[in-house]
Amino acid sequence: MFSALRVAAQKGNAEAQFILGCISYNGYGVDRNCAEAFKWVRLAADRGDAIAKKRLVEMDANGKK
């Protein structure tokens, strides 16, 4: 599942990018990695994902990048 999600994210799918960011941030099945999470959430936000934009602001405010 993660590999298909990563492929979709790498191809520019904003939803997949946001999900990967959440997985990285929370450490679901992977080591927690805030820098990786910020990268994916930022990419999703740049593609116009409204939830990702909100999460990006929260992560930035909390110093989680």
Sequence and secondary structure as in RCSB ss.txt:
>XXXX:A:sequence
MFSALRVAAQKGNAEAQFILGCISYNGYGVDRNCAEAFKWVRLAADRGDAIAKKRLVEMDANGKK
>XXXX:A:secstr
 HHHHHHHHHTT HHHHHHHHHHHHHTSSS   HHHHHHHHHHHHHTT HHHHHHHHHHHHTT  
